[in-house]
Amino acid sequence: MTIYVGNISYDVTSDDLTEVFGEYGTVKRVSLPTDRETGRPRGFGFVEMESDEQEEAAIEVLDGADWMGRQMRVNKAKPRENSGRGSFPNKQRSFS
């Protein structure tokens, strides 16, 4: 399982998330997506921990917690859906 961490400060680093989530177990991986054009953080991230039990404990305690001046949203990450950007599968487009 992967944990989604939303509504976090743009100043948060991977080390910050590792430290906070490390209180609930072993952090295996942290990802902080950045905007493609600006390179700035997007205000959310993903954390993977060693076990489901550790992840569930972190979610229960940290969801809604105040951290760095913001109220975090912490929950199980949903699978990524195809945004439909890019190609147009199974559709013919006509550009004049």
N, C-alpha and C positions, 0 to 999 in steps of 0.2 A: 504494500500500500504506500501511496505517496500522500503527504500532507500538503494542502494548499494553505498558504499564509497570506492573507490579504489585508489591505488598508494599513500597510506599514510605511514608515517614513522613507523618503527617497534617499536618506543618508545611511540606511541600514546596510551592513556588509554581510558577506557569507560568514565571517567570523562571529559577528553579533548573533546571527541566527543559530550557529553551532553552539555558542555559549548558552543561549536561552533554552534551546531544546535539549542540550546536553544534560540539563538537570533532571530529565525524565528518562535518560538512557543514552545509548551510543548512536550518534548521528553518523550515518553512512555517506550521505550526499546532500548538498545544498545547491539550489539553483536560483539565481536572481536574474530573470529576463530583463533585457534592456531594449529600448526603442531602436529600431533599425536605422532610423534617420539621424537621431540626435545622440544615440549611445547612452542616454540617461536611463536610470532604473525606472521601471514601470509601476512601482508601488506594491508589488506582490512577489511571492517566491514559492518555492517548493522545497520540502524537507523529506528525506527518507531516513528512517531509523532502523535499527537492527531487528526489531520485532514488532508485530502488530500490537502487543500489549503496551509497549513503550509509546507507540504512536497514539494509541487510544488515551493513555494517561496524559500525554502532552495536549491533545485536543481538548480533553475535558477541562483541564486547568487553564489553558491559555486562550481558548475562544472567548472573546469579549474582554480580555485583559487589557489594561492601559499599559502601553509600552512606547516610550520615546514620544509621548504626547499624542498618541493615536490609540484608538480601540481596535485591536487586532481581530480579524476574522480568521479562525483556524478550523479547518474541517478536512475530511477525506477529499482528495483531488478527484475530479471527474475525468473520465477519459477524454482526450482531446478530440473534438469534432472537426471535420473538414469544413473550413470556412467558406469554401467555394471560390476562393480567390485563385487567380492564375488561369488554368485551362478551363475549358467549357466541355466537360465530358458528356457525350451522348446528345449534344445540342449543336446544331449548325447555326453559326452566326454569319450574318451578312453585313459587311462594312462597306459602305459606298464612298 
